[in-house]
């Protein structure tokens, strides 16, 4: 790195650290076009309740085949990916200074307790930790492939 850390953005610092810690070059694989199409549709939509049947129909595959293809290319089961999107939305709402209850409502959780339980299971911390300091969004690694960037 040719410039001091203070003069570059936090994303660049994180990217540099990840690159320095990785064993080699980032993967160069490409997502299957059907998976890319579904991911692009999901990212462009505010809807958080997309069923695997609907996603499979967008990819012109059976739900079973789509589930296997999605996990193979994304690395997560479709259901876990959609849950992660809900958590991401909740984190962004909390990061904007809103309450956990508001975040739960806007991220399609039944209530604040449901969000807190799910967040703790997935992250290992309660969502209240996001209320303690500055918060910023880190882009998902999928953007380096074929899919368009996620909307914040």
N, C-alpha and C positions, 0 to 999 in steps of 0.2 A: 504494500500500500504506500503510495507516494505522498499522501497528505496526512496531517494529524487527524485523529479521530474527532476532535472537537469541530473540525471544519466540514465534516460530512454528515449526512442525515442518518438517523437511527436505522433505517432500513438497510442502508449501505453497510453500516457497521455490523448488523446482524448477518447480512449476506456474506460479508468478508469472514466473520467468525465461523459460520457454517462451512464455508468453502475450505477454510484452514483446518477444520476438524474432520472433514470428510476424507475417506480413504482414496478417492480418485475423482475423476470427472463426473459431473451429474449425469444421470441416466438420459439417454437420447431416444428412448422409446416414444412412440406416438400412440395416443389413445385411439381406439377403434372409433371410426366416424359415427357409429350409432351411439356410443357412449358419449362422445363429444357433443352430439346434437342434444341429447337428453340433459347433460350438464349445462349447456348453454341455455336451454329453456328454463331449467331450474334456477339458474343464476339470474336470469332476466325477469323472473316472476317473484312477486311478493308472497305468493302462496307457499305455505309450509306443510300443507297436507296433500302431498302428491303420492298416490299409491304406487306400488310396484307394478300393478296391472296397467295403470295409465302410462307409467314410464316405459314399460315394455311395449305398449301399443305405439308410442312415439318412435321406438327403435325398430318396429315391425318384427318383434320377436315374441316368443312365448314368455310368460313371467319367469319360468324356471331357467330358460336359456339366458334371459337378460340378467337375472340375479347372478349367475355364474360369470358372465362376461363383465358385468359391472365390478364385481369383486376382484376379478383377475386384473382389470385395468386400473381401477382406482385404489385398490388395496383395502377397502372397507365394504362391508355389506351395505346394500342400498338403504336399509332401515337405519343403520348407524350413521350413514352419511346425512340422511335427512334429520336425524336427531342432532347431529353436530351443527347443522345449519340453524336449527332452533336455538341451540346453546349460543352460537355465534351472534344471532340476533339479540338474545337476552344480554350477552356481554356488552354489545354496542349500546344498548339502551341504558344499562347500568353505568357504563363508561361516560355517558352523556349527563350523568348526575341524577338519573331517575331512581325510583325505589325498586326493590326486588319484586314487589307486587306488580308494579307497572310493567316491568320487564317480563314477568311471567305472562301477563295478559297479552302483551304485544308479540311474544314469541310462541304463543299458542300452547302454553302449559296450563293445566287446570287451575293451579294456584301457586303462591310463592313457595309453599312447602314442597310441592312437586318439582319445581325448578331447582330448589336448594338440594333436594335428594339427588336428582339427576346430575346436577352440576358436580356435586361431591363425588358421585360414582365415577364420572368421566374424567374429572380434573384432579381430584384428591384434595380439594380445598372448597370452602363454602364460597358462594358468589359474593359475599360481603367483602372479600379481600379486594375486589375491584373498586370498591368505594373508598379505599384508603389512599389513593395517589393517582398520578397521571396514568392514562390508559391510551393505547393506540392499537390500531388494527395491523396485524401482520398478514400479508396476502398468502393464500394457500399455495402450496407448491404445484398444484395442478395447472396454474396459469402458465407455466413454462412449456406446456404441451400445446395442444390444439385449441383449447377452450378460450373464450374471451374472458377478460378480467371480471371478477365479482364486483357487484355494486355494493357500496357501503351503506 
